[in-house]
Amino acid sequence: MTISIRLTDEEEERLDQLARRTGRSKSFYVRTALHEHLAEMEDAFTADESLDA
């Protein structure tokens, strides 16, 4: 699946620098960040739903 996101100039530069320094792709870091925070966001959404119920 392909997803398009808009980054600020600062976010793009930081991501570019990290990818260059480590030899990993920018996509690798975006996927890693998503993977690490997706469960956290799902838990927060579930908690909000429970409070609303």
N, CA, C and O atoms as a CHARMM CRD file, in Angstrom:
* protein
*
  212
    1    1 MET  N      0.84000  -1.17100   0.00000 PROA 1      0.00000
    2    1 MET  CA     0.00000   0.00000   0.00000 PROA 1      0.00000
    3    1 MET  C      0.89100   1.24100   0.00000 PROA 1      0.00000
    4    1 MET  O      1.88900   1.29500   0.71900 PROA 1      0.00000
    5    2 THR  N      0.54400   2.18900  -0.76900 PROA 2      0.00000
    6    2 THR  CA     1.25800   3.46100  -0.81500 PROA 2      0.00000
    7    2 THR  C      0.42300   4.52300  -0.12400 PROA 2      0.00000
    8    2 THR  O     -0.78000   4.63100  -0.36000 PROA 2      0.00000
    9    3 ILE  N      1.06800   5.30700   0.73200 PROA 3      0.00000
   10    3 ILE  CA     0.40400   6.39100   1.44600 PROA 3      0.00000
   11    3 ILE  C      1.21900   7.65700   1.23300 PROA 3      0.00000
   12    3 ILE  O      2.44900   7.62400   1.23800 PROA 3      0.00000
   13    4 SER  N      0.53500   8.75100   1.05100 PROA 4      0.00000
   14    4 SER  CA     1.20200  10.03600   0.88800 PROA 4      0.00000
   15    4 SER  C      0.94600  10.87400   2.14100 PROA 4      0.00000
   16    4 SER  O     -0.19000  10.97700   2.60300 PROA 4      0.00000
   17    5 ILE  N      2.00600  11.47000   2.68600 PROA 5      0.00000
   18    5 ILE  CA     1.85000  12.35300   3.84500 PROA 5      0.00000
   19    5 ILE  C      2.57500  13.66300   3.57500 PROA 5      0.00000
   20    5 ILE  O      3.51100  13.71900   2.77700 PROA 5      0.00000
   21    6 ARG  N      2.13700  14.69600   4.24000 PROA 6      0.00000
   22    6 ARG  CA     2.80400  15.99500   4.13600 PROA 6      0.00000
   23    6 ARG  C      3.63000  16.21300   5.39300 PROA 6      0.00000
   24    6 ARG  O      3.13000  16.08500   6.51000 PROA 6      0.00000
   25    7 LEU  N      4.87600  16.53800   5.20000 PROA 7      0.00000
   26    7 LEU  CA     5.78100  16.83700   6.30000 PROA 7      0.00000
   27    7 LEU  C      6.15000  18.30600   6.26400 PROA 7      0.00000
   28    7 LEU  O      6.15600  18.93400   5.20500 PROA 7      0.00000
   29    8 THR  N      6.45600  18.84200   7.42700 PROA 8      0.00000
   30    8 THR  CA     6.99800  20.19500   7.44900 PROA 8      0.00000
   31    8 THR  C      8.41100  20.13800   6.87800 PROA 8      0.00000
   32    8 THR  O      8.99700  19.06100   6.76400 PROA 8      0.00000
   33    9 ASP  N      8.94500  21.27500   6.52600 PROA 9      0.00000
   34    9 ASP  CA    10.31700  21.32100   6.02200 PROA 9      0.00000
   35    9 ASP  C     11.28200  20.75100   7.06100 PROA 9      0.00000
   36    9 ASP  O     12.21700  20.02700   6.71900 PROA 9      0.00000
   37   10 GLU  N     11.05000  21.08400   8.32900 PROA 10     0.00000
   38   10 GLU  CA    11.92600  20.59700   9.39900 PROA 10     0.00000
   39   10 GLU  C     11.83700  19.07400   9.53300 PROA 10     0.00000
   40   10 GLU  O     12.86200  18.40600   9.67100 PROA 10     0.00000
   41   11 GLU  N     10.62300  18.52300   9.49500 PROA 11     0.00000
   42   11 GLU  CA    10.46500  17.07200   9.59800 PROA 11     0.00000
   43   11 GLU  C     11.14300  16.36100   8.43100 PROA 11     0.00000
   44   11 GLU  O     11.80600  15.34000   8.61200 PROA 11     0.00000
   45   12 GLU  N     10.97000  16.90600   7.25000 PROA 12     0.00000
   46   12 GLU  CA    11.58800  16.31000   6.06700 PROA 12     0.00000
   47   12 GLU  C     13.11300  16.33500   6.16900 PROA 12     0.00000
   48   12 GLU  O     13.77400  15.35100   5.83800 PROA 12     0.00000
   49   13 GLU  N     13.66300  17.44200   6.61900 PROA 13     0.00000
   50   13 GLU  CA    15.11300  17.55600   6.74800 PROA 13     0.00000
   51   13 GLU  C     15.64800  16.58100   7.79700 PROA 13     0.00000
   52   13 GLU  O     16.66900  15.92900   7.58100 PROA 13     0.00000
   53   14 ARG  N     14.96200  16.48700   8.92200 PROA 14     0.00000
   54   14 ARG  CA    15.39800  15.55100   9.97000 PROA 14     0.00000
   55   14 ARG  C     15.35200  14.11200   9.46600 PROA 14     0.00000
   56   14 ARG  O     16.26700  13.32900   9.72100 PROA 14     0.00000
   57   15 LEU  N     14.29000  13.76900   8.75400 PROA 15     0.00000
   58   15 LEU  CA    14.15200  12.41900   8.20800 PROA 15     0.00000
   59   15 LEU  C     15.23000  12.14700   7.16700 PROA 15     0.00000
   60   15 LEU  O     15.82200  11.06800   7.15300 PROA 15     0.00000
   61   16 ASP  N     15.48800  13.11700   6.29800 PROA 16     0.00000
   62   16 ASP  CA    16.55200  12.98600   5.29200 PROA 16     0.00000
   63   16 ASP  C     17.91400  12.76700   5.95600 PROA 16     0.00000
   64   16 ASP  O     18.67100  11.88400   5.55500 PROA 16     0.00000
   65   17 GLN  N     18.21600  13.56700   6.96200 PROA 17     0.00000
   66   17 GLN  CA    19.51100  13.45800   7.64200 PROA 17     0.00000
   67   17 GLN  C     19.65600  12.10100   8.32400 PROA 17     0.00000
   68   17 GLN  O     20.71200  11.47300   8.24100 PROA 17     0.00000
   69   18 LEU  N     18.61000  11.65000   8.99000 PROA 18     0.00000
   70   18 LEU  CA    18.66200  10.35800   9.66900 PROA 18     0.00000
   71   18 LEU  C     18.88500   9.22900   8.66700 PROA 18     0.00000
   72   18 LEU  O     19.69300   8.33100   8.90300 PROA 18     0.00000
   73   19 ALA  N     18.17100   9.28100   7.55900 PROA 19     0.00000
   74   19 ALA  CA    18.31300   8.24500   6.53100 PROA 19     0.00000
   75   19 ALA  C     19.73000   8.24900   5.94900 PROA 19     0.00000
   76   19 ALA  O     20.32600   7.18900   5.75700 PROA 19     0.00000
   77   20 ARG  N     20.26200   9.42600   5.67400 PROA 20     0.00000
   78   20 ARG  CA    21.62700   9.51300   5.13400 PROA 20     0.00000
   79   20 ARG  C     22.66700   8.99600   6.11900 PROA 20     0.00000
   80   20 ARG  O     23.56900   8.24200   5.75400 PROA 20     0.00000
   81   21 ARG  N     22.52400   9.41700   7.38200 PROA 21     0.00000
   82   21 ARG  CA    23.50400   9.01000   8.39200 PROA 21     0.00000
   83   21 ARG  C     23.50900   7.51200   8.64900 PROA 21     0.00000
   84   21 ARG  O     24.55200   6.93400   8.95000 PROA 21     0.00000
   85   22 THR  N     22.35400   6.88900   8.53200 PROA 22     0.00000
   86   22 THR  CA    22.25200   5.47600   8.89200 PROA 22     0.00000
   87   22 THR  C     22.25300   4.53300   7.70100 PROA 22     0.00000
   88   22 THR  O     22.42100   3.32400   7.86200 PROA 22     0.00000
   89   23 GLY  N     22.06400   5.08800   6.49300 PROA 23     0.00000
   90   23 GLY  CA    22.00200   4.23700   5.30800 PROA 23     0.00000
   91   23 GLY  C     20.68300   3.49200   5.17100 PROA 23     0.00000
   92   23 GLY  O     20.56800   2.58600   4.34600 PROA 23     0.00000
   93   24 ARG  N     19.70600   3.85500   5.95500 PROA 24     0.00000
   94   24 ARG  CA    18.37200   3.26000   5.85100 PROA 24     0.00000
   95   24 ARG  C     17.47400   4.19500   5.06300 PROA 24     0.00000
   96   24 ARG  O     17.77300   5.37800   4.90300 PROA 24     0.00000
   97   25 SER  N     16.37700   3.65400   4.57600 PROA 25     0.00000
   98   25 SER  CA    15.45600   4.48300   3.78800 PROA 25     0.00000
   99   25 SER  C     14.55600   5.31800   4.70100 PROA 25     0.00000
  100   25 SER  O     14.33500   4.98800   5.86600 PROA 25     0.00000
  101   26 LYS  N     14.05400   6.39400   4.13800 PROA 26     0.00000
  102   26 LYS  CA    13.08300   7.20900   4.87000 PROA 26     0.00000
  103   26 LYS  C     11.83700   6.38700   5.15900 PROA 26     0.00000
  104   26 LYS  O     11.23500   6.52000   6.22500 PROA 26     0.00000
  105   27 SER  N     11.45200   5.54200   4.21700 PROA 27     0.00000
  106   27 SER  CA    10.28100   4.68200   4.41600 PROA 27     0.00000
  107   27 SER  C     10.47100   3.76700   5.61800 PROA 27     0.00000
  108   27 SER  O      9.52600   3.52300   6.36900 PROA 27     0.00000
  109   28 PHE  N     11.68100   3.26200   5.80300 PROA 28     0.00000
  110   28 PHE  CA    11.95800   2.41600   6.96100 PROA 28     0.00000
  111   28 PHE  C     11.61200   3.15000   8.24300 PROA 28     0.00000
  112   28 PHE  O     10.96100   2.58300   9.12000 PROA 28     0.00000
  113   29 TYR  N     12.03600   4.40000   8.36600 PROA 29     0.00000
  114   29 TYR  CA    11.79800   5.15400   9.59300 PROA 29     0.00000
  115   29 TYR  C     10.33800   5.54000   9.76400 PROA 29     0.00000
  116   29 TYR  O      9.84100   5.57000  10.89000 PROA 29     0.00000
  117   30 VAL  N      9.65000   5.83300   8.68800 PROA 30     0.00000
  118   30 VAL  CA     8.21900   6.14100   8.78300 PROA 30     0.00000
  119   30 VAL  C      7.45900   4.89000   9.22200 PROA 30     0.00000
  120   30 VAL  O      6.59100   4.96800  10.09200 PROA 30     0.00000
  121   31 ARG  N      7.78100   3.73000   8.62400 PROA 31     0.00000
  122   31 ARG  CA     7.12100   2.48100   9.02700 PROA 31     0.00000
  123   31 ARG  C      7.42600   2.14000  10.48600 PROA 31     0.00000
  124   31 ARG  O      6.54200   1.69300  11.21700 PROA 31     0.00000
  125   32 THR  N      8.67300   2.35000  10.91100 PROA 32     0.00000
  126   32 THR  CA     9.05200   2.06600  12.29200 PROA 32     0.00000
  127   32 THR  C      8.26900   2.95800  13.25900 PROA 32     0.00000
  128   32 THR  O      7.75400   2.48100  14.27100 PROA 32     0.00000
  129   33 ALA  N      8.18400   4.23300  12.94900 PROA 33     0.00000
  130   33 ALA  CA     7.44500   5.16100  13.81000 PROA 33     0.00000
  131   33 ALA  C      5.97600   4.77100  13.87900 PROA 33     0.00000
  132   33 ALA  O      5.38000   4.78400  14.95600 PROA 33     0.00000
  133   34 LEU  N      5.39300   4.42800  12.74800 PROA 34     0.00000
  134   34 LEU  CA     3.99500   4.01600  12.72300 PROA 34     0.00000
  135   34 LEU  C      3.79500   2.75500  13.55400 PROA 34     0.00000
  136   34 LEU  O      2.86900   2.67600  14.36100 PROA 34     0.00000
  137   35 HSD  N      4.65600   1.78000  13.35600 PROA 35     0.00000
  138   35 HSD  CA     4.55000   0.52200  14.08600 PROA 35     0.00000
  139   35 HSD  C      4.63400   0.75600  15.59300 PROA 35     0.00000
  140   35 HSD  O      3.86200   0.17900  16.35800 PROA 35     0.00000
  141   36 GLU  N      5.56400   1.59500  16.01300 PROA 36     0.00000
  142   36 GLU  CA     5.77100   1.83400  17.43700 PROA 36     0.00000
  143   36 GLU  C      4.63100   2.61400  18.07900 PROA 36     0.00000
  144   36 GLU  O      4.37900   2.45200  19.27300 PROA 36     0.00000
  145   37 HSD  N      3.94400   3.44500  17.32600 PROA 37     0.00000
  146   37 HSD  CA     2.92400   4.30800  17.91300 PROA 37     0.00000
  147   37 HSD  C      1.50000   3.89100  17.58200 PROA 37     0.00000
  148   37 HSD  O      0.56200   4.41800  18.17900 PROA 37     0.00000
  149   38 LEU  N      1.31100   2.97700  16.66700 PROA 38     0.00000
  150   38 LEU  CA    -0.03200   2.58100  16.27400 PROA 38     0.00000
  151   38 LEU  C     -0.78500   1.95000  17.44100 PROA 38     0.00000
  152   38 LEU  O     -1.94300   2.29400  17.67400 PROA 38     0.00000
  153   39 ALA  N     -0.16600   1.05000  18.17000 PROA 39     0.00000
  154   39 ALA  CA    -0.83100   0.41800  19.31100 PROA 39     0.00000
  155   39 ALA  C     -1.21500   1.46300  20.35800 PROA 39     0.00000
  156   39 ALA  O     -2.29400   1.39900  20.94700 PROA 39     0.00000
  157   40 GLU  N     -0.32800   2.41400  20.57700 PROA 40     0.00000
  158   40 GLU  CA    -0.60000   3.48700  21.53800 PROA 40     0.00000
  159   40 GLU  C     -1.82600   4.29700  21.11000 PROA 40     0.00000
  160   40 GLU  O     -2.68300   4.61000  21.93700 PROA 40     0.00000
  161   41 MET  N     -1.91000   4.63200  19.83500 PROA 41     0.00000
  162   41 MET  CA    -3.05000   5.40200  19.32900 PROA 41     0.00000
  163   41 MET  C     -4.33900   4.58700  19.38100 PROA 41     0.00000
  164   41 MET  O     -5.40300   5.12300  19.68900 PROA 41     0.00000
  165   42 GLU  N     -4.24400   3.28600  19.07900 PROA 42     0.00000
  166   42 GLU  CA    -5.42200   2.41200  19.15900 PROA 42     0.00000
  167   42 GLU  C     -5.93000   2.32900  20.59600 PROA 42     0.00000
  168   42 GLU  O     -7.13800   2.37900  20.82900 PROA 42     0.00000
  169   43 ASP  N     -5.02200   2.20200  21.55600 PROA 43     0.00000
  170   43 ASP  CA    -5.41100   2.14800  22.96400 PROA 43     0.00000
  171   43 ASP  C     -6.09100   3.44000  23.39700 PROA 43     0.00000
  172   43 ASP  O     -7.09600   3.40200  24.10800 PROA 43     0.00000
  173   44 ALA  N     -5.56300   4.56400  22.98400 PROA 44     0.00000
  174   44 ALA  CA    -6.16000   5.85800  23.33400 PROA 44     0.00000
  175   44 ALA  C     -7.55100   5.98200  22.73800 PROA 44     0.00000
  176   44 ALA  O     -8.46000   6.47800  23.40300 PROA 44     0.00000
  177   45 PHE  N     -7.73800   5.54300  21.50100 PROA 45     0.00000
  178   45 PHE  CA    -9.04400   5.60500  20.86000 PROA 45     0.00000
  179   45 PHE  C    -10.03700   4.71500  21.59900 PROA 45     0.00000
  180   45 PHE  O    -11.17800   5.11000  21.84100 PROA 45     0.00000
  181   46 THR  N     -9.59300   3.51100  21.95600 PROA 46     0.00000
  182   46 THR  CA   -10.45900   2.56600  22.67700 PROA 46     0.00000
  183   46 THR  C    -10.86700   3.15400  24.03300 PROA 46     0.00000
  184   46 THR  O    -12.02100   3.03400  24.44400 PROA 46     0.00000
  185   47 ALA  N     -9.92000   3.78400  24.71800 PROA 47     0.00000
  186   47 ALA  CA   -10.22000   4.38700  26.01200 PROA 47     0.00000
  187   47 ALA  C    -11.23900   5.50600  25.84200 PROA 47     0.00000
  188   47 ALA  O    -12.17000   5.61700  26.64000 PROA 47     0.00000
  189   48 ASP  N    -11.07800   6.33100  24.82300 PROA 48     0.00000
  190   48 ASP  CA   -12.03400   7.41600  24.56800 PROA 48     0.00000
  191   48 ASP  C    -13.41600   6.85900  24.27400 PROA 48     0.00000
  192   48 ASP  O    -14.41800   7.39400  24.75000 PROA 48     0.00000
  193   49 GLU  N    -13.47700   5.78300  23.49000 PROA 49     0.00000
  194   49 GLU  CA   -14.76500   5.15100  23.17900 PROA 49     0.00000
  195   49 GLU  C    -15.43800   4.64800  24.45100 PROA 49     0.00000
  196   49 GLU  O    -16.64700   4.80000  24.62600 PROA 49     0.00000
  197   50 SER  N    -14.64800   4.05000  25.33300 PROA 50     0.00000
  198   50 SER  CA   -15.19300   3.52200  26.59200 PROA 50     0.00000
  199   50 SER  C    -15.75600   4.63000  27.46700 PROA 50     0.00000
  200   50 SER  O    -16.79300   4.46200  28.10800 PROA 50     0.00000
  201   51 LEU  N    -15.06600   5.76400  27.49000 PROA 51     0.00000
  202   51 LEU  CA   -15.54200   6.89700  28.28500 PROA 51     0.00000
  203   51 LEU  C    -16.83000   7.47100  27.71500 PROA 51     0.00000
  204   51 LEU  O    -17.70100   7.91500  28.46400 PROA 51     0.00000
  205   52 ASP  N    -16.95300   7.46300  26.39000 PROA 52     0.00000
  206   52 ASP  CA   -18.14700   8.00200  25.74700 PROA 52     0.00000
  207   52 ASP  C    -19.35900   7.09300  25.92000 PROA 52     0.00000
  208   52 ASP  O    -20.50000   7.55300  25.85500 PROA 52     0.00000
  209   53 ALA  N    -19.11200   5.80800  26.13800 PROA 53     0.00000
  210   53 ALA  CA   -20.20900   4.82600  26.22800 PROA 53     0.00000
  211   53 ALA  C    -20.92700   4.87900  27.56700 PROA 53     0.00000
  212   53 ALA  O    -21.86700   4.11800  27.79300 PROA 53     0.00000
